[in-house]
Amino acid sequence: MKNLKSLLTTAAFVFAVTFASAQDSDWRISFGLNAIDTYSTGAESTLDDFGFEAGALFEDFLVVNNWSIEPSITYGAVSKSIGDNFRVGVRASYNSITKLGGGETGGRIPAESLKFYNADATVSYTVITGKKIEPYIESGVGYTQIDGDGNAHLNFGAGATYWLGETMGLTYSNTMKLSQESNVPKHWQHLLGLTFKL
């Protein structure tokens, strides 16, 4: 029993020090929904390993009908300020690909949904700080696995956080995942979630 009390006291102390450190170092956590769009990518090849056609870059960009969305919390992210409006972070997400392509043909619907897993390392720059809306640009690297096959890719994106209060905001972003391999098609990932300052 004495060991358990010592362990709990130590754990509480470590948590308190970590949380206090996070307060001073501007950590943020985010979680929410993600959607995958394989159509609006401008991919040069008309067909990849999954057998669908891509549209021109930004064609039908915000057409939700082209997106694959899992109706639950499907991404989480942690980031830290490193000064001069820059942040570094990591993000993980999963989804079920239920639509490939889109546009006038409506895309190809796989016989079974394809499991999507992703992890990213990001660097972002907040263009305007201290306002109700904070827009940012982002780049980084990541690894995505679709239906058991995976590959690395570069990421480029933009987004904004609308601060609902001192420590909670609503974040929306779009990130292009640029893989050079056909087993992971180029795709957009749209994120909508809550962000908390710790």
C-alpha positions in Angstrom: 0.0 0.0 0.0 2.9 2.3 0.8 4.4 1.7 -2.6 1.1 2.4 -4.3 0.9 5.8 -2.5 4.5 6.6 -3.4 3.7 5.7 -7.0 0.6 7.8 -7.1 2.3 10.8 -5.5 5.2 10.5 -8.0 2.8 10.2 -10.9 0.8 13.3 -9.7 4.0 15.3 -9.3 5.2 14.3 -12.8 1.8 15.2 -14.3 1.8 18.6 -12.5 5.3 19.5 -13.7 4.5 18.3 -17.2 1.2 20.3 -17.3 2.9 23.4 -15.9 5.7 23.1 -18.5 3.0 22.7 -21.3 1.4 25.9 -20.1 4.6 27.8 -20.5 5.6 26.2 -23.8 2.3 26.6 -25.8 1.3 23.0 -26.5 -1.9 22.4 -28.4 -3.9 19.2 -29.0 -6.6 18.7 -31.7 -9.0 16.0 -32.6 -12.0 15.6 -34.9 -13.1 14.4 -38.3 -11.1 13.8 -41.4 -12.3 13.3 -45.0 -10.3 11.9 -47.9 -10.7 13.2 -51.5 -8.9 11.3 -54.2 -10.5 13.3 -57.1 -9.4 16.9 -57.0 -5.7 16.1 -57.2 -4.6 16.8 -60.7 -2.8 13.4 -60.8 -1.0 12.9 -64.1 -1.8 9.2 -64.6 -5.5 8.5 -65.4 -5.4 5.2 -63.5 -3.5 4.0 -60.5 -3.4 0.7 -58.6 -7.0 1.3 -57.5 -8.5 1.8 -61.0 -10.0 5.3 -60.8 -9.6 8.6 -62.7 -8.6 11.8 -61.0 -9.8 15.2 -61.9 -7.8 18.4 -62.4 -6.2 20.1 -59.4 -8.9 21.8 -57.3 -11.7 20.4 -59.7 -14.8 19.9 -57.5 -12.5 20.7 -54.6 -15.2 21.2 -51.9 -17.7 18.8 -53.3 -18.4 16.7 -50.2 -20.0 14.0 -52.4 -16.4 13.1 -53.5 -15.2 12.6 -50.0 -14.8 9.4 -47.9 -15.8 10.3 -44.3 -15.9 8.1 -41.2 -18.6 9.4 -38.9 -16.5 9.5 -35.7 -13.4 11.1 -34.2 -10.8 10.0 -36.8 -7.7 12.2 -36.2 -5.6 13.5 -33.3 -2.8 15.9 -33.3 -0.3 17.5 -31.0 1.8 20.6 -31.7 4.2 22.9 -30.0 5.3 26.5 -30.6 9.0 26.9 -31.5 8.8 30.7 -31.8 8.4 33.3 -34.6 4.9 31.9 -35.4 6.2 28.4 -36.2 4.9 25.2 -34.8 6.0 21.6 -35.1 3.7 18.7 -34.6 2.6 15.2 -35.2 -0.8 13.9 -36.4 -2.4 10.5 -36.8 -5.6 9.6 -38.5 -7.6 6.7 -39.9 -10.6 6.4 -42.3 -12.5 4.1 -44.5 -12.1 4.9 -48.2 -15.6 4.4 -49.6 -15.2 6.4 -52.8 -12.4 6.7 -55.3 -12.4 9.6 -57.8 -15.6 11.5 -58.3 -16.8 14.3 -60.7 -19.5 13.6 -63.3 -18.9 9.8 -63.2 -19.5 9.8 -59.4 -16.3 7.9 -58.9 -15.7 4.3 -58.2 -17.1 2.7 -55.1 -14.9 -0.2 -53.9 -16.7 -3.5 -53.2 -15.4 -3.2 -49.6 -14.2 -0.1 -48.0 -10.4 0.3 -48.0 -8.8 0.9 -44.6 -6.8 4.1 -44.4 -4.1 4.8 -41.8 -1.9 7.9 -41.7 0.9 9.5 -39.6 2.4 13.0 -40.3 5.1 15.2 -39.0 4.3 18.8 -39.6 5.8 22.3 -39.6 3.3 25.1 -39.7 3.5 28.9 -39.9 0.7 31.0 -38.5 0.2 34.0 -40.8 -1.8 36.2 -38.4 -1.6 35.6 -34.6 -3.6 37.1 -31.7 -6.8 37.4 -33.6 -10.1 35.5 -33.4 -9.2 33.7 -36.7 -5.6 32.5 -37.1 -4.8 31.2 -40.6 -1.7 29.1 -41.2 0.2 27.2 -43.9 1.7 23.8 -43.3 4.2 21.4 -44.8 5.7 18.1 -43.7 6.2 14.4 -44.4 4.0 11.5 -43.7 3.3 7.8 -44.2 -0.1 6.5 -45.4 -1.3 2.9 -45.7 -4.3 2.1 -47.8 -5.7 -1.5 -47.9 -2.5 -2.9 -46.4 0.0 -1.1 -48.8 1.8 2.0 -47.6 4.2 4.7 -48.8 5.8 7.9 -47.7 4.7 11.3 -49.0 5.2 15.0 -48.8 2.4 17.2 -47.4 1.4 20.8 -48.2 -1.6 22.5 -46.8 -3.4 25.4 -45.2 -6.0 26.0 -42.6 -7.4 28.3 -39.9 -8.4 28.1 -36.3 -11.4 30.1 -35.1 -10.9 30.7 -31.4 -14.2 30.2 -29.5 -12.6 31.2 -26.2 -9.2 31.6 -24.5 -8.2 28.0 -24.9 -10.6 26.3 -27.3 -10.9 26.8 -31.0 -12.5 25.2 -34.1 -9.9 24.2 -36.8 -10.4 23.4 -40.4 -7.6 22.5 -42.8 -6.8 21.0 -46.2 -3.6 19.0 -46.8 -2.4 17.6 -50.1 -0.6 14.3 -49.7 1.9 13.8 -52.6 3.0 10.2 -53.0 5.1 9.2 -56.0 3.9 5.6 -55.8 0.7 4.2 -57.3 -0.2 2.1 -54.2 -0.9 5.4 -52.3 -2.7 7.8 -54.7 -2.3 11.5 -54.4 -5.1 12.8 -52.2 -6.5 15.6 -50.1 -7.2 15.2 -46.5 -9.7 17.7 -45.0 -9.7 18.0 -41.2 -12.4 19.6 -39.0 -11.9 19.5 -35.3 -11.5 21.1 -31.9 -8.1 22.6 -30.8 -7.2 23.2 -27.2 -4.3 25.2 -25.8 -2.8 23.4 -22.8 
